[in-house]
């Protein structure tokens, strides 16, 4: 039976994010692109579709790994896990991220949870065909292969939705070029 609903874009990035080069996790969203959930906004079954794109660079000798995590407040509700980067140097090559989160539970304390999965593709991933060959590799997320419920948070209070990026070595960089969050009911 239809619920007579539609997808709605909640927020987009009007500008590119900062270039991230440090090995520590940092928000890759411009401040204006962080969505604030009002208190008691969620219901079980709500779905969020996160689509993001940007550019990434990595070096030959120590490419390291890339990792995205999605947070509600300080709780990591989705973690891509570490994705190995290409041992062939890549400079400002594109990447695309698609993640779908489903609200599994709501409540106070740490009772609210999401479960999610998605894909990340880029010529910067290990084993990817050369950019000039028109190819890019893709990871199914989380890369551990196990789809798990993320950390819990309090949905009875207002929370900020954010996305973080970690590159395990500071020899590359990542810049978020476009970001949107779609709420599917």
Secondary structure, 3 states (H helix, E strand, C coil): CCCCCCCEEEEECCCCCCCECCCCCEECCCHHHCEEECCCCCCCCCEEEEEEEEEEEECCCCCCEEEEEEEECCEEEEECCCEEECCCCEEEEEEEEEEEEEEEECCCCCCEEEEEEEEEEECCECCCCCHHHCCCEEEEECCCCCCCECCCECCCCCEEEEEEEEECCCCCEEEEEEEEEEEEC
